[in-house]
Amino acid sequence: MKKLSALFLVLLFSATLGFAKTDDQITDLDAAIKQATTENKALFIIYGRPTCGNCNALHGYIDQHQLRLTKTSFLIANLNCDDPAQSSNFKGRYRNSLDGNTLPFVVIAKPDGTLVKARTGYGTADQFNDFIRDAKKDLKKE
């Protein structure tokens, strides 16, 4: 039983690594918009959960620098869909713009939070880079 409990704790810890909070990680949508406005950066918002395989794959692409998300152009916000306040705020702003029900929900927005592009579900690094490239084009138009 002790081995099973230890294994469970290891698995639980491993599952939460994708959402492990670092000092500079933003997990509040309003704070992200405020900071993006101050720094004049576009927002890359990930709405998911720590136990989501698709979400963890996306975090892996970011951690391994496989996505074209420069710190000078984008501010990344990681919102946990299991947090009632963040869930309500995110859904109030973006839910009608998302086509699908599969996590993660990913939004690229202007610094003020205005939606530019949105997508849902699993994607390869190349698919996310295409999504980012298209959003950058839309951001430049304005």
C-alpha positions as CSV (number, residue, x, y, z in Angstrom):
1,M,0.0,0.0,0.0
2,K,2.9,2.4,0.8
3,K,4.4,1.7,-2.7
4,L,1.0,2.5,-4.3
5,S,0.7,5.7,-2.3
6,A,4.2,6.8,-3.2
7,L,3.6,6.0,-6.9
8,F,0.4,8.0,-6.8
9,L,2.2,11.0,-5.3
10,V,5.0,10.8,-8.0
11,L,2.4,10.6,-10.7
12,L,0.4,13.5,-9.3
13,F,3.6,15.6,-9.0
14,S,4.6,14.8,-12.6
15,A,1.1,15.7,-13.9
16,T,1.3,19.2,-12.3
17,L,4.8,20.0,-13.7
18,G,3.2,21.5,-16.8
19,F,1.4,24.1,-14.7
20,A,4.1,24.4,-12.0
21,K,4.2,28.0,-11.1
22,T,7.4,30.0,-11.6
23,D,8.0,33.5,-10.2
24,D,7.3,35.2,-13.5
25,Q,4.4,33.0,-14.7
26,I,1.1,34.9,-15.0
27,T,-2.0,32.9,-14.0
28,D,-4.6,35.8,-13.8
29,L,-6.2,37.1,-16.9
30,D,-6.7,40.6,-15.7
31,A,-3.1,40.9,-14.4
32,A,-1.9,39.6,-17.8
33,I,-3.9,42.2,-19.7
34,K,-2.6,44.9,-17.4
35,Q,1.0,43.8,-17.8
36,A,0.6,43.3,-21.6
37,T,-0.8,46.8,-21.9
38,T,2.0,48.3,-19.9
39,E,4.6,46.4,-21.9
40,N,2.8,46.7,-25.3
41,K,2.9,43.0,-25.9
42,A,0.4,40.7,-27.5
43,L,-1.1,38.0,-25.2
44,F,-0.7,34.2,-25.7
45,I,-3.3,32.8,-23.4
46,I,-3.4,29.1,-22.5
47,Y,-6.6,27.9,-20.8
48,G,-6.2,24.4,-19.6
49,R,-5.6,22.1,-16.6
50,P,-2.5,20.5,-15.1
51,T,-3.7,17.0,-15.9
52,C,-4.4,17.7,-19.6
53,G,-2.1,15.8,-21.9
54,N,-2.7,18.3,-24.8
55,C,-2.0,21.2,-22.4
56,N,1.2,19.6,-21.2
57,A,2.3,19.0,-24.8
58,L,1.8,22.7,-25.6
59,H,3.8,23.7,-22.4
60,G,6.5,21.3,-23.6
61,Y,6.8,23.1,-27.0
62,I,7.1,26.4,-25.1
63,D,9.6,25.1,-22.6
64,Q,11.7,23.7,-25.4
65,H,11.6,26.9,-27.4
66,Q,9.9,25.2,-30.3
67,L,7.3,28.0,-30.7
68,R,7.9,31.5,-32.2
69,L,6.9,33.3,-29.0
70,T,9.5,35.9,-28.3
71,K,9.5,37.5,-24.9
72,T,9.7,40.9,-26.6
73,S,6.5,40.3,-28.6
74,F,4.3,38.1,-26.4
75,L,3.3,37.8,-22.8
76,I,2.2,34.2,-21.9
77,A,-0.6,33.7,-19.5
78,N,-1.4,30.2,-18.1
79,L,-5.0,30.0,-16.9
80,N,-6.2,27.0,-15.0
81,C,-9.8,26.1,-16.1
82,D,-10.4,24.5,-12.6
83,D,-10.0,27.9,-11.0
84,P,-13.7,29.3,-10.8
85,A,-12.7,32.9,-11.0
86,Q,-10.3,32.5,-13.9
87,S,-12.7,30.2,-15.7
88,S,-15.5,32.7,-15.4
89,N,-13.3,35.6,-16.6
90,F,-11.9,33.6,-19.6
91,K,-15.3,32.3,-20.7
92,G,-16.9,35.7,-20.3
93,R,-14.3,37.2,-22.7
94,Y,-13.5,34.5,-25.2
95,R,-15.8,31.4,-25.0
96,N,-18.1,32.5,-27.9
97,S,-15.0,32.8,-30.1
98,L,-13.8,29.3,-29.6
99,D,-14.9,26.5,-31.9
100,G,-14.5,23.2,-30.0
101,N,-14.5,21.7,-26.5
102,T,-11.0,20.2,-26.4
103,L,-8.3,21.6,-24.1
104,P,-6.3,23.6,-24.3
105,F,-8.1,26.7,-25.5
106,V,-5.5,29.1,-26.8
107,V,-6.1,32.8,-27.5
108,I,-3.8,35.3,-29.1
109,A,-5.0,38.8,-28.1
110,K,-4.0,42.4,-28.4
111,P,-2.4,43.9,-25.3
112,D,-5.9,45.2,-24.2
113,G,-7.3,41.7,-24.4
114,T,-9.1,42.0,-27.7
115,L,-9.2,38.7,-29.5
116,V,-7.0,38.3,-32.6
117,K,-7.0,34.5,-33.1
118,A,-8.3,31.4,-31.1
119,R,-8.0,27.7,-31.4
120,T,-8.7,24.6,-29.3
121,G,-7.2,21.2,-28.8
122,Y,-4.1,19.4,-29.6
123,G,-1.6,20.7,-32.1
124,T,1.9,20.0,-33.3
125,A,4.6,22.6,-32.8
126,D,4.3,23.4,-36.5
127,Q,0.5,23.9,-36.3
128,F,0.9,26.2,-33.3
129,N,3.7,28.1,-35.2
130,D,1.3,28.5,-38.2
131,F,-1.4,29.8,-35.7
132,I,1.1,32.3,-34.2
133,R,2.3,33.4,-37.7
134,D,-1.2,34.1,-38.8
135,A,-2.0,36.0,-35.6
136,K,1.2,38.1,-36.1
137,K,0.0,39.1,-39.6
138,D,-3.4,40.1,-38.1
139,L,-1.7,42.1,-35.4
140,K,0.4,44.0,-38.0
141,K,-2.7,45.0,-40.0
142,E,-3.9,47.2,-37.2
